[in-house]
Amino acid sequence: MTNGSRRMALLVGTVAVAAASIAATATSAIAAPPPPPVKPFVVGGEDTTTEENPFAVALLSAGGQFCGGTLAAKNKVVTAAHCTVDIKDKPEQVQVAIGRTKMSSEEGKVFKVKAIWVHEQYDAGKTTADVSVLTLESDTDAKPMELAGKSDEGYQPGAEAVALGWGLTSENGEQSDNLKKVSLPVVSDDGCKTAYPDGYVAEAHVCAGVEEGGKDTCQGDSGGPLVGSGGKLIGVVSWGEGCAQAGKYGVYSRVSTYLDDIKKQLDGGTDTP
């Protein structure tokens, strides 16, 4: 893969060893040089709330947000494997904030995690099967999001999707304190393959963005939701070259490909990977 940049937050200050390890995975799992820097600009989104998007959750370590996720059942969160692979046997090192629009606030509730499942076929080099499910220690009252199947209308090229997260608002810029959303059209497999000839795998990925750039997810948004036009989860924030660069779309794990495996976890699954 060429210049594959994972989209996890670059945590500042004192953080847990687990968070530091995850951040390292996000930037060094691929043996390739980092993407070139881009001029700072807001990554074309707008503020939103967890009241409007109760399924949007934040993964925390030592009090700091490092990835996003999607509530998919009362006690289950879907996120990216690259967010959790280094702590899959240490669920106590991550917590999940639900109903917290502003990270600097104490809104909502923070849940402990009792188990982490990472897809058995996760490949860090190819970024395939980049999905993970967290099992919370207790149920939440928040409304979960339904997962998309292969025939879901949200996968049609040109369909408008919405990505959400608390990530950076510019390449190497500041992290947002408030939950943000950005509308992005789904890009055809051919368009994605042109953008990433060595990295895009149609079965594993779906990408979204605009050719001219300026709208995208970024570091800190990893694991967060890409909601399709039909109102279901079609993707999990995975990777991309830089943030909002022209001709370089955001790449998301294609939920429909891993739907059966994820559902096994939502229905009970196993408490260990």
Backbone bond lengths (Angstrom), bond angles and torsions (degrees), N, CA, C in turn:
res aa  C-N    CA-C-N  psi(-1)  N-CA   C-N-CA  omega(-1)  CA-C   N-CA-C  phi
1 M - - - 1.455 - - 1.515 109.24 -
2 T 1.315 116.90 142.64 1.443 120.05 -179.29 1.520 111.29 -99.79
3 N 1.322 115.14 126.09 1.450 121.45 173.72 1.519 113.73 47.57
4 G 1.326 116.96 45.22 1.462 119.72 179.07 1.508 110.58 -77.75
5 S 1.299 118.17 114.47 1.454 121.82 -177.46 1.510 110.32 -106.85
6 R 1.333 116.98 113.50 1.448 120.39 177.12 1.521 109.00 -68.15
7 R 1.331 115.83 155.84 1.450 118.95 -170.42 1.526 112.74 -108.87
8 M 1.334 118.58 43.73 1.453 120.07 177.07 1.520 110.38 -93.29
9 A 1.321 114.97 156.50 1.454 120.38 -178.13 1.519 110.95 -67.12
10 L 1.329 115.86 145.18 1.457 121.70 171.62 1.520 105.92 -92.94
11 L 1.330 115.96 96.23 1.451 120.40 -172.14 1.522 111.26 -69.63
12 V 1.328 115.47 141.64 1.452 122.26 -178.06 1.525 109.18 -113.18
13 G 1.335 116.84 141.34 1.447 120.78 176.63 1.512 111.99 88.92
14 T 1.326 115.62 -157.55 1.455 121.75 -177.36 1.508 110.06 -83.17
15 V 1.312 116.99 120.77 1.465 122.01 178.75 1.505 108.81 -134.16
16 A 1.312 116.45 168.24 1.458 121.57 179.57 1.505 110.45 -69.51
17 V 1.334 115.95 155.45 1.453 120.97 178.33 1.520 110.12 -57.91
18 A 1.316 116.47 -37.86 1.469 120.20 -179.37 1.506 110.96 -60.99
19 A 1.339 117.52 -43.55 1.456 119.70 -178.77 1.516 110.29 -65.80
20 A 1.332 116.67 -39.70 1.455 119.49 178.89 1.515 110.83 -63.70
21 S 1.324 115.82 -39.79 1.455 120.09 179.14 1.509 111.05 -64.25
22 I 1.353 116.59 -41.22 1.453 120.07 179.11 1.509 110.31 -64.42
23 A 1.343 117.20 -43.97 1.454 119.59 179.85 1.517 110.83 -60.32
24 A 1.341 116.39 -37.21 1.457 119.41 177.89 1.513 110.96 -63.98
25 T 1.326 116.34 -41.41 1.459 119.82 177.33 1.514 110.37 -59.56
26 A 1.336 115.87 -39.66 1.461 119.65 -176.00 1.508 112.28 -63.27
27 T 1.341 118.04 -29.58 1.452 119.76 -174.02 1.520 113.50 -107.91
28 S 1.329 117.92 -15.20 1.457 118.09 -172.75 1.515 114.72 -125.41
29 A 1.331 117.89 2.54 1.459 119.30 -176.61 1.516 111.90 -66.95
30 I 1.330 117.22 -23.17 1.454 121.05 -179.89 1.525 108.41 -104.41
31 A 1.315 116.52 129.28 1.465 120.67 -178.90 1.513 109.12 -80.13
32 A 1.321 116.46 71.15 1.457 122.15 -179.12 1.517 108.18 -148.79
33 P 1.333 119.04 152.28 1.459 121.36 179.54 1.515 110.20 -65.41
34 P 1.347 117.59 152.41 1.458 119.56 179.00 1.520 110.63 -67.17
35 P 1.340 117.21 156.84 1.451 119.35 178.80 1.516 110.92 -66.93
36 P 1.329 117.89 154.85 1.460 120.20 179.82 1.514 110.21 -65.85
37 P 1.343 117.04 150.15 1.462 119.51 179.55 1.519 110.68 -67.04
38 V 1.327 115.48 154.23 1.451 120.11 176.13 1.517 108.68 -121.20
39 K 1.320 116.22 161.85 1.451 119.83 178.43 1.525 109.21 -66.08
40 P 1.341 116.25 138.91 1.457 118.69 -178.05 1.528 111.92 -63.80
41 F 1.298 116.61 134.08 1.458 121.63 172.44 1.514 108.07 -158.10
42 V 1.323 116.58 153.69 1.457 120.31 177.86 1.519 107.98 -67.36
43 V 1.326 116.68 133.57 1.449 120.07 -176.87 1.516 108.73 -82.69
44 G 1.288 115.38 78.40 1.438 131.59 179.45 1.502 121.84 11.92
45 G 1.306 120.11 37.03 1.457 120.23 178.85 1.514 112.75 -108.28
46 E 1.302 116.36 -168.89 1.460 121.58 178.99 1.517 108.96 -147.32
47 D 1.330 115.19 158.51 1.459 120.12 178.80 1.526 110.94 -65.30
48 T 1.322 114.87 144.77 1.457 120.95 172.98 1.520 107.20 -143.22
49 T 1.317 117.99 -171.31 1.453 121.12 -176.53 1.523 110.97 -134.54
50 T 1.314 115.51 160.92 1.461 119.75 174.30 1.523 110.75 -77.09
51 E 1.327 118.03 -16.39 1.455 119.60 172.16 1.524 109.98 -64.44
52 E 1.338 115.87 -40.50 1.458 120.96 178.50 1.521 111.60 -78.14
53 N 1.328 116.16 -25.61 1.466 122.17 -176.68 1.521 109.94 -132.80
54 P 1.331 117.93 68.89 1.473 120.75 -173.58 1.518 113.72 -64.83
55 F 1.325 117.43 -17.37 1.460 122.61 -179.72 1.522 112.73 -79.17
56 A 1.339 117.90 -15.64 1.468 121.87 -177.36 1.524 110.17 -80.78
57 V 1.334 116.42 118.46 1.464 120.64 -176.42 1.524 110.21 -125.12
58 A 1.328 114.84 162.87 1.468 121.19 -179.32 1.519 109.94 -118.12
59 L 1.333 116.28 137.16 1.459 122.22 173.93 1.518 108.32 -91.58
60 L 1.330 115.91 131.02 1.456 122.34 -175.35 1.518 111.25 -119.66
61 S 1.317 115.12 146.42 1.457 121.58 171.01 1.515 107.33 -141.58
62 A 1.315 116.35 126.54 1.464 121.91 -177.16 1.523 110.78 52.07
63 G 1.318 116.36 35.94 1.454 120.89 176.19 1.505 114.81 86.09
64 G 1.348 118.27 -7.87 1.457 120.91 -177.39 1.517 112.07 -106.72
65 Q 1.344 116.20 140.90 1.460 120.95 178.55 1.515 109.92 -79.05
66 F 1.347 117.41 131.34 1.461 119.34 -179.70 1.525 113.32 -127.39
67 C 1.321 118.33 -17.22 1.458 122.20 177.49 1.519 108.15 -152.12
68 G 1.332 115.30 169.52 1.448 120.69 174.89 1.512 110.14 -111.20
69 G 1.325 115.80 -178.45 1.445 120.82 178.27 1.517 110.16 -167.60
70 T 1.328 115.30 174.64 1.454 121.75 -179.83 1.520 109.99 -127.93
71 L 1.313 116.80 124.71 1.459 120.67 175.19 1.527 107.75 -69.80
72 A 1.340 116.64 118.51 1.458 121.10 -176.32 1.523 112.43 -115.87
73 A 1.307 117.42 -6.89 1.463 124.29 173.49 1.529 105.82 -159.12
74 K 1.303 117.36 172.32 1.468 119.78 -174.01 1.528 113.70 -59.70
75 N 1.332 116.50 -25.99 1.467 118.63 179.66 1.531 111.65 -134.34
76 K 1.348 116.84 26.42 1.462 120.79 -177.74 1.525 110.99 -131.82
77 V 1.327 115.37 136.62 1.463 122.46 179.53 1.518 109.60 -124.66
78 V 1.319 116.20 128.45 1.460 121.93 175.04 1.520 108.35 -93.13
79 T 1.323 116.95 131.08 1.456 122.05 178.91 1.528 108.25 -145.34
80 A 1.323 117.48 -167.78 1.465 121.76 -179.01 1.522 111.14 -93.40
81 A 1.323 116.35 142.92 1.463 120.70 178.70 1.519 111.14 -60.85
82 H 1.336 116.99 -36.15 1.468 117.32 -176.89 1.524 112.05 -69.80
83 C 1.345 117.61 -13.38 1.461 120.76 174.47 1.524 112.11 -78.36
84 T 1.333 117.09 -25.06 1.461 120.03 -168.32 1.528 115.39 -124.91
85 V 1.337 117.56 -9.72 1.462 119.46 -171.72 1.528 112.64 -58.92
86 D 1.324 117.20 -32.91 1.457 119.78 -177.85 1.530 113.33 -79.64
87 I 1.334 117.09 -11.35 1.466 119.86 -179.75 1.526 111.33 -126.25
88 K 1.335 117.01 21.16 1.462 119.40 -174.83 1.524 112.67 -61.80
89 D 1.316 117.53 -24.36 1.464 120.78 177.68 1.527 112.08 -99.68
90 K 1.345 115.99 7.77 1.461 120.45 -177.87 1.527 109.71 -133.30
91 P 1.317 118.18 61.89 1.469 120.54 -176.44 1.517 113.87 -60.72
92 E 1.321 116.66 -21.04 1.466 119.30 179.59 1.525 112.02 -67.39
93 Q 1.317 117.72 -12.10 1.457 120.78 -177.93 1.529 113.49 -89.32
94 V 1.316 117.03 3.88 1.459 120.20 177.74 1.521 109.42 -136.21
95 Q 1.313 115.82 146.20 1.459 122.57 174.25 1.525 108.29 -129.21
96 V 1.311 116.68 165.57 1.460 121.33 -178.35 1.526 109.50 -126.44
97 A 1.332 115.73 124.11 1.463 121.49 176.81 1.521 109.07 -95.00
98 I 1.317 116.72 124.86 1.463 122.72 179.62 1.524 108.46 -121.18
99 G 1.327 116.39 132.05 1.459 120.58 -179.12 1.506 113.80 80.52
100 R 1.326 117.24 22.68 1.472 121.72 -179.16 1.519 109.34 -112.11
101 T 1.310 117.99 99.17 1.469 122.15 179.90 1.516 110.59 -71.19
102 K 1.343 116.42 -45.05 1.464 121.27 179.98 1.523 109.48 -105.75
103 M 1.322 116.04 124.92 1.465 120.03 -178.26 1.520 112.64 -66.88
104 S 1.326 117.27 -25.52 1.471 119.66 -179.46 1.520 112.38 -80.03
105 S 1.327 115.98 -5.23 1.461 120.23 -178.74 1.531 111.00 -96.71
106 E 1.315 115.45 -179.66 1.461 121.28 173.82 1.521 109.79 -113.95
107 E 1.321 116.24 28.32 1.465 121.40 179.11 1.523 110.94 -63.39
108 G 1.309 114.58 157.92 1.458 119.48 173.74 1.513 112.77 68.02
109 K 1.325 114.20 -150.96 1.463 120.64 -176.90 1.520 110.19 -140.06
110 V 1.305 115.89 143.81 1.460 121.86 177.76 1.529 108.75 -103.97
111 F 1.337 115.69 127.56 1.457 122.46 -176.36 1.524 111.30 -109.25
112 K 1.313 116.01 140.06 1.455 120.64 172.03 1.530 109.04 -77.79
113 V 1.320 114.94 155.19 1.464 121.27 -179.81 1.521 108.27 -109.74
114 K 1.340 116.95 131.68 1.458 119.32 -179.12 1.521 113.41 -104.17
115 A 1.329 118.24 -15.87 1.462 120.08 179.19 1.517 110.20 -157.29
116 I 1.334 115.67 147.87 1.461 122.39 178.49 1.520 108.20 -128.48
117 W 1.323 115.44 123.82 1.470 121.31 173.73 1.514 108.80 -108.35
118 V 1.324 116.26 128.18 1.462 123.03 175.00 1.520 106.88 -114.55
119 H 1.311 117.09 133.02 1.462 119.88 -177.25 1.522 110.53 -54.07
120 E 1.323 115.36 132.69 1.466 120.86 -175.55 1.525 113.00 -62.02
121 Q 1.329 117.32 -24.39 1.460 120.88 -177.96 1.529 112.87 -99.16
122 Y 1.322 116.66 11.59 1.468 119.31 179.12 1.514 110.83 -56.91
123 D 1.333 115.86 127.82 1.459 122.81 -179.86 1.522 107.70 -123.62
124 A 1.332 116.06 108.51 1.457 120.50 -176.92 1.518 112.76 -64.37
125 G 1.332 117.02 -33.55 1.460 120.24 -179.37 1.513 112.76 -69.99
126 K 1.338 116.36 -42.25 1.462 120.94 -178.79 1.530 112.14 -93.50
127 T 1.324 116.45 -7.18 1.474 123.58 -174.77 1.520 111.70 50.94
128 T 1.311 116.67 39.63 1.457 120.90 174.08 1.523 109.53 -99.37
129 A 1.339 115.97 154.58 1.468 122.29 -176.31 1.527 111.01 53.45
130 D 1.324 115.81 39.99 1.465 121.46 -178.38 1.532 109.32 -84.08
131 V 1.317 115.25 64.75 1.459 121.33 179.80 1.524 110.30 -136.12
132 S 1.315 115.17 150.16 1.454 122.60 -177.51 1.526 107.85 -149.37
133 V 1.314 116.17 152.35 1.464 120.59 176.69 1.523 109.14 -128.12
134 L 1.322 116.14 129.00 1.452 122.52 176.14 1.523 109.20 -101.02
135 T 1.321 116.62 136.76 1.452 121.74 174.16 1.523 108.31 -104.32
136 L 1.330 116.42 120.78 1.455 121.22 -178.95 1.521 110.87 -80.77
137 E 1.330 115.97 156.50 1.463 120.02 -179.00 1.522 112.30 -73.10
138 S 1.339 117.08 -18.91 1.470 120.34 178.32 1.519 109.13 -148.60
139 D 1.333 115.54 164.28 1.456 120.93 -179.05 1.526 111.32 -78.05
140 T 1.329 114.73 156.53 1.454 121.15 174.13 1.523 108.97 -114.06
141 D 1.326 115.78 157.70 1.460 120.68 177.04 1.519 112.22 -88.50
142 A 1.336 116.72 -6.00 1.461 120.39 -178.42 1.531 110.80 -67.86
143 K 1.322 116.39 153.10 1.459 121.67 -177.68 1.519 110.79 -82.56
144 P 1.330 118.32 122.33 1.466 121.35 178.90 1.533 111.15 -72.88
145 M 1.323 115.47 166.27 1.470 121.45 176.38 1.513 109.80 -105.53
146 E 1.326 115.87 142.20 1.448 122.06 177.75 1.527 110.39 -77.41
147 L 1.314 116.86 147.11 1.455 121.99 -179.29 1.525 110.77 -94.34
148 A 1.329 116.49 145.91 1.458 122.25 -176.38 1.525 112.20 -84.25
149 G 1.320 116.10 143.18 1.453 122.73 172.89 1.522 110.10 -94.57
150 K 1.324 116.67 177.79 1.468 121.12 -173.53 1.516 113.24 -63.46
151 S 1.326 118.36 -29.20 1.463 120.81 -177.88 1.521 113.36 -92.40
152 D 1.319 117.42 7.33 1.460 120.81 -176.20 1.522 110.63 -60.75
153 E 1.338 115.62 138.14 1.463 121.79 -178.50 1.525 112.94 -61.74
154 G 1.319 116.53 -22.66 1.459 119.91 -177.53 1.509 114.48 -64.62
155 Y 1.336 117.91 -18.73 1.466 121.03 -178.52 1.534 112.79 -85.80
156 Q 1.310 118.14 -4.14 1.462 120.27 -179.10 1.527 110.59 -68.06
157 P 1.347 118.10 131.09 1.465 120.12 177.85 1.528 110.94 -54.72
158 G 1.312 115.81 133.54 1.451 121.73 -178.81 1.505 114.25 92.55
159 A 1.332 118.13 -15.58 1.464 120.82 177.94 1.525 109.45 -65.68
160 E 1.314 116.77 140.13 1.459 120.80 -178.63 1.524 110.96 -79.91
161 A 1.298 116.12 126.90 1.456 122.53 176.11 1.524 108.76 -117.64
162 V 1.316 116.35 163.39 1.464 121.13 179.60 1.518 109.21 -128.16
163 A 1.334 116.36 126.03 1.460 122.62 175.40 1.524 108.95 -104.70
164 L 1.331 116.18 145.42 1.460 121.08 -178.08 1.521 110.77 -132.77
165 G 1.336 115.69 149.31 1.453 119.39 176.77 1.512 113.20 172.27
166 W 1.326 114.29 174.49 1.464 122.35 178.91 1.533 110.34 -110.37
167 G 1.301 118.08 25.11 1.459 121.21 -173.81 1.513 114.32 -76.79
168 L 1.340 114.06 -173.48 1.460 120.53 -179.17 1.521 110.43 -61.89
169 T 1.327 115.87 145.47 1.461 120.93 179.36 1.518 112.00 -94.41
170 S 1.326 116.59 1.38 1.463 122.17 172.54 1.518 107.72 -159.60
171 E 1.326 116.55 160.77 1.464 121.02 177.93 1.517 109.75 -58.06
172 N 1.342 116.67 120.76 1.459 122.62 -178.27 1.524 112.72 59.00
173 G 1.326 116.18 25.14 1.460 120.43 -177.89 1.514 112.72 -98.89
174 E 1.328 115.48 -149.16 1.457 121.66 -176.59 1.528 110.71 -89.93
175 Q 1.319 114.84 147.09 1.444 120.01 177.45 1.524 109.54 -84.31
176 S 1.322 115.78 142.48 1.455 119.71 -179.01 1.522 110.73 -76.55
177 D 1.321 115.94 137.06 1.461 120.89 174.36 1.523 110.03 -81.89
178 N 1.325 115.70 -27.99 1.463 121.90 -177.54 1.526 110.88 -102.43
179 L 1.324 116.44 143.18 1.461 120.94 175.14 1.528 109.44 -58.79
180 K 1.327 115.62 133.72 1.460 120.63 179.67 1.517 110.21 -122.84
181 K 1.325 115.01 156.93 1.457 121.38 174.79 1.520 108.79 -131.90
182 V 1.327 115.72 151.55 1.460 120.58 177.58 1.526 107.81 -142.62
183 S 1.325 115.98 133.26 1.459 121.55 178.18 1.519 109.55 -87.31
184 L 1.333 115.81 131.39 1.460 121.54 -174.93 1.526 109.57 -139.37
185 P 1.318 118.63 131.43 1.457 119.29 174.87 1.529 111.11 -74.73
186 V 1.327 115.74 141.56 1.461 120.82 174.98 1.531 108.10 -69.55
187 V 1.325 116.20 136.20 1.458 122.43 -177.86 1.526 109.30 -100.65
188 S 1.317 117.17 144.83 1.464 121.17 179.64 1.522 110.92 -63.65
189 D 1.328 115.72 157.79 1.460 120.04 177.23 1.531 110.82 -58.91
190 D 1.321 117.03 -38.94 1.472 120.09 178.96 1.520 110.91 -62.99
191 G 1.341 116.43 -41.65 1.460 120.01 178.90 1.513 112.06 -64.96
192 C 1.328 116.41 -39.15 1.462 120.59 179.56 1.525 110.77 -69.27
193 K 1.318 115.67 -38.69 1.459 120.25 179.63 1.522 110.72 -66.23
194 T 1.324 116.86 -34.42 1.469 120.46 176.42 1.523 110.45 -66.33
195 A 1.333 116.30 -40.09 1.466 120.42 179.94 1.516 111.80 -70.03
196 Y 1.341 116.67 -36.49 1.464 122.04 -177.64 1.531 109.88 -132.94
197 P 1.325 117.74 72.95 1.475 120.44 -175.22 1.516 114.16 -61.42
198 D 1.336 117.96 -26.66 1.462 121.05 -178.55 1.521 112.89 -103.48
199 G 1.325 117.47 -1.54 1.454 118.52 -172.82 1.512 116.33 -125.38
200 Y 1.333 117.89 -26.54 1.458 120.03 -175.25 1.515 111.29 -81.47
201 V 1.334 115.54 125.99 1.463 122.43 177.75 1.520 106.58 -119.66
202 A 1.325 116.53 109.99 1.464 121.06 -171.49 1.525 113.04 -55.66
203 E 1.309 118.06 -40.99 1.462 120.40 -178.30 1.521 111.86 -66.55
204 A 1.323 116.59 -32.88 1.457 120.89 -174.88 1.520 113.55 -94.08
205 H 1.326 116.78 -23.78 1.460 121.33 -169.77 1.526 112.90 -123.39
206 V 1.317 115.29 158.04 1.456 123.34 164.72 1.523 104.92 -139.24
207 C 1.321 117.59 140.56 1.459 117.09 179.92 1.520 110.68 -123.15
208 A 1.317 114.95 159.01 1.456 121.72 -175.94 1.524 108.87 -148.18
209 G 1.316 115.94 146.38 1.454 120.65 179.95 1.510 110.43 154.13
210 V 1.329 115.48 -175.28 1.456 121.49 -179.65 1.523 109.31 -120.10
211 E 1.317 116.13 143.36 1.465 121.97 -175.86 1.518 111.93 -56.03
212 E 1.332 117.26 -39.70 1.461 120.77 -176.84 1.516 113.74 -77.39
213 G 1.324 117.76 -7.32 1.456 121.02 -179.65 1.522 111.79 79.22
214 G 1.321 115.55 -174.68 1.455 121.19 177.08 1.520 115.04 96.47
215 K 1.336 117.82 -9.93 1.463 121.96 178.20 1.520 108.10 -137.61
216 D 1.330 116.14 123.99 1.458 118.38 -173.86 1.523 109.66 -173.80
217 T 1.335 116.00 169.82 1.454 121.67 164.22 1.529 107.79 -89.76
218 C 1.342 116.34 168.59 1.464 118.66 -174.91 1.526 109.27 -150.05
219 Q 1.333 117.56 -171.37 1.460 121.37 -179.77 1.528 110.16 -55.54
220 G 1.315 116.20 135.26 1.455 121.68 -178.32 1.510 112.81 99.51
221 D 1.341 116.57 -16.40 1.466 120.99 179.49 1.523 112.68 -90.73
222 S 1.321 117.84 -9.67 1.465 121.86 -179.17 1.520 112.03 -46.05
223 G 1.332 115.20 138.33 1.450 120.00 177.27 1.510 114.36 84.35
224 G 1.332 116.47 -12.94 1.450 121.03 -177.41 1.518 113.23 -76.36
225 P 1.330 116.60 173.92 1.459 121.01 -172.91 1.521 115.34 -85.23
226 L 1.344 114.76 145.54 1.457 123.58 162.64 1.525 104.61 -116.28
227 V 1.320 115.63 110.66 1.460 121.80 -174.69 1.521 109.08 -96.93
228 G 1.324 116.70 126.35 1.447 121.06 -177.60 1.513 113.64 -79.30
229 S 1.322 116.00 172.42 1.460 121.90 -177.48 1.527 112.11 -63.12
230 G 1.319 117.48 -21.91 1.452 121.29 177.79 1.507 113.98 -86.84
231 G 1.336 116.43 3.73 1.455 120.84 177.39 1.509 115.25 81.85
232 K 1.339 117.27 17.97 1.458 121.30 178.51 1.526 110.62 -117.83
233 L 1.329 115.93 160.73 1.458 121.32 179.32 1.527 109.66 -73.78
234 I 1.331 117.05 114.30 1.463 120.16 179.06 1.515 112.28 -104.52
235 G 1.349 117.60 -19.96 1.460 119.16 -176.69 1.518 113.12 -151.29
236 V 1.327 114.76 159.81 1.465 123.74 175.76 1.523 107.36 -121.09
237 V 1.322 117.17 125.74 1.468 120.90 -177.21 1.522 110.21 -53.77
238 S 1.341 116.68 123.48 1.459 120.37 -174.08 1.524 112.84 -123.21
239 W 1.346 117.98 -63.93 1.462 118.93 -174.26 1.529 111.13 -160.09
240 G 1.314 115.03 177.50 1.448 122.24 178.33 1.511 109.27 172.91
241 E 1.314 117.44 165.14 1.462 121.22 177.91 1.516 108.73 -91.72
242 G 1.333 115.23 109.96 1.453 119.62 -175.23 1.512 111.13 65.14
243 C 1.315 116.39 -157.16 1.463 122.00 177.33 1.520 109.23 -134.09
244 A 1.323 115.97 120.09 1.473 122.58 174.76 1.520 113.48 64.07
245 Q 1.319 117.05 26.67 1.458 119.64 176.01 1.530 110.11 -75.82
246 A 1.311 116.24 146.98 1.457 121.07 179.05 1.529 110.15 -59.74
247 G 1.318 116.00 131.94 1.458 121.04 176.92 1.514 115.02 74.64
248 K 1.320 117.76 3.90 1.465 121.92 -179.47 1.524 108.90 -123.56
249 Y 1.309 115.40 95.66 1.455 121.15 -174.78 1.529 112.39 -78.79
250 G 1.324 115.79 163.99 1.453 120.28 171.35 1.514 109.41 -77.65
251 V 1.324 116.64 139.53 1.469 121.61 -179.22 1.530 108.93 -111.32
252 Y 1.321 115.11 133.86 1.454 122.88 -174.69 1.531 109.53 -124.88
253 S 1.310 116.59 146.91 1.465 119.88 173.81 1.522 108.01 -66.94
254 R 1.333 116.62 131.64 1.462 121.61 -177.82 1.534 109.10 -78.77
255 V 1.314 116.37 106.66 1.463 121.76 -174.24 1.525 112.11 -59.02
256 S 1.315 117.68 -39.44 1.464 120.16 -176.13 1.522 112.80 -60.69
257 T 1.325 117.22 -32.34 1.464 120.78 179.92 1.528 111.13 -65.30
258 Y 1.315 116.28 -34.51 1.464 121.09 -175.29 1.530 111.89 -107.62
259 L 1.334 115.85 15.55 1.460 120.71 -173.28 1.528 112.70 -58.33
260 D 1.326 117.58 -47.54 1.468 120.00 -177.93 1.522 111.78 -62.06
261 D 1.337 116.48 -41.15 1.466 120.45 179.92 1.526 110.92 -66.88
262 I 1.334 116.11 -40.83 1.463 119.67 178.96 1.519 110.50 -66.02
263 K 1.329 116.59 -43.19 1.463 120.00 -178.48 1.525 112.23 -62.00
264 K 1.317 116.84 -33.44 1.472 119.35 176.65 1.526 110.21 -60.11
265 Q 1.333 115.91 -36.94 1.453 120.22 179.15 1.536 110.68 -73.65
266 L 1.327 116.46 -37.92 1.456 119.93 179.95 1.531 110.95 -67.31
267 D 1.319 115.39 -31.44 1.471 120.53 -178.93 1.514 113.37 -85.92
268 G 1.313 116.01 -0.57 1.467 119.44 179.90 1.504 110.61 141.14
269 G 1.344 115.88 -58.48 1.449 120.29 176.99 1.505 112.49 53.53
270 T 1.315 115.17 -141.63 1.458 122.14 177.01 1.505 108.46 -123.77
271 D 1.295 116.63 151.05 1.469 120.50 -179.15 1.509 112.68 -81.43
272 T 1.305 117.95 -6.51 1.446 120.85 179.12 1.515 109.15 -129.64
273 P 1.353 118.18 153.54 1.451 120.42 -178.42 1.519 111.26 -62.49
